Amino acid sequence: MERNITLPPDPARVMEGLRDTGYNFNTAAADIIDNSIAARATKVDIAINLDAAQNITVLFADNGCGMNEEELLNAMKYGSKERQNAASLGKFGLGLKTASTAFCRSLSVISRGNDNVMRKVQWDLDHIVEKGDWELLIPDVTEDECTLLEDTCGDGTGTLVVWDKIDRLLQNSKTPARKSLKRIEDVLRFHISLVYQRFLDKNDHRAPDVEITLNGKAIAPWDPFCSKEPNSTVLGQNLIEIESTDDSVQGELLIKSVLIPRKEEFSSAAAAERAMIQNSMQGFYIYRENRLIHYGDWMGMFINEPHGTLLRVELSFDHNLDKAFSIDIKKSRILLNEDIFDEIKNKILPAPRRAADERYRLGTQKKAAEVSKTAHDAANQNIEQKAHSVEQSKITVTDIAKGEVEISNKNGVTKSTLTIKTSGDQSKCRVIPVPDLEAGVLWHPALYDEKHAVEINTSHPYYQKIYLPVISQSVMVTGMDALLWALSEAEFATYSEETKEAYEDLRIYVSQFLKKLVKDLPDPDFEDNK
């Protein structure tokens, strides 16, 4: 005989288990802010307090629509009723509770709705463990709580969320609590400025205006695309229609690729610093209902590497695509199906990635040219002192305009062509850094001031990744320069009609091999090589 059994979960086990859903402090705070924005708040005040006994309290107050008794109880229910507005930033009916208890053991919500009554409810995990039941506490609203809420909402509606018994914020910190909290505050401030940029920016009409303060200081928006900078470039904008299972259009995904300026191209040094040009800030910036939910990588399409540092790509969609993209409880990631993934990777992004690579390389080349002006002085001096004891060939110029020469060595006399120049500085005529060389080779023999020389290609990845990180270390640079000059001199010493093609191939092959070998090495930090 079939029968049904109601098997309620153990409240303490469930609530303790849901503390480990993967929230960090920033994403947890953002979940509370989402609720405030969903409640049509225009002001959200956040405070992180530390008392004399080192107890931490975090508060969120807003001037949203507030809640009456029924709405307040529903909000505290695990798996609360679905919001009427599907576009709401709040989504699963779990965020308020799971985000809060990820860091605190006592969650209080004080709210005043349209009935003008201020009420308070509280989940206390220690009480739940003791009672073994889903027993929601209904304490009195304290005078301080009333004041805190009314400082934000005045005589109108609003809500105050209070985190007490915080046990997971500084648990691994070895620095003083106040200093650690200051760091946490700074990181949270930036997170909010980025995630809610469109809400904080009064000139951005894609989202309603919201003022957010943290410990009494207003948070300014941070624009990852540096839209106000004249050298920021929109490389392309695409709109992909996403179909549902019945082949009707379910929603649209906006894709916009933006190339931000190199550091020296910004309107000011301060603007360049604000742009945060670094590996961890490249990639996709994903917006759901104008709220950033993920950023700083390529979602498995590519790895973050320096040549993509200047490329940032917006992906924007609304709530209609929540199911298509499998939005998670923390609203922190999306899953693209194979077709969309391939279209973005193979059709939309190749051109922007090439443009980003070109802009990055141009900047690197300019910096390389600047720092290499004096970097080879010691090598030039060293080679000039010893060249007479090493050289085993003689080069005679036959047509300076055409670069034609005759190379005399143990193999006889062979005609060839070389770069022939006058350096204007006799102390810098043995090793000459140049911005590029034919076929992209790393080095090439040359004749400067009638002396045997080697040109080194500063655009080659070997120069940028091996030379530049040690460019201020004279012995290292001199040693590498000596090797390339010696290779050129060995070519002069054994040059003949039979060997000249082999030497050309050797330079090309070695340069190509080196390019591949250093590909995954880090790019130089020019700030460290000043």
Beta strands, then each sheet from edge to edge (+ up, - down):
strand 1: 43-50
strand 2: 56-62
strand 3: 104-112
strand 4: 118-124
strand 5: 158-166
strand 6: 211-214
strand 7: 217-218
strand 8: 233-243
strand 9: 249-259
strand 10: 283-288
strand 11: 291-297
strand 12: 311-317
strand 13: 394-399
strand 14: 404-409
strand 15: 412-417
strand 16: 419-421
strand 17: 431-434
strand 18: 443-448
strand 19: 451-457
sheet 1: 4+ 3- 5+ 2- 1+ 6+ 7-
sheet 2: 8+ 9- 12+ 10+ 11-
sheet 3: 13+ 14- 15+
sheet 4: 16+ 18+ 19- 17-
end
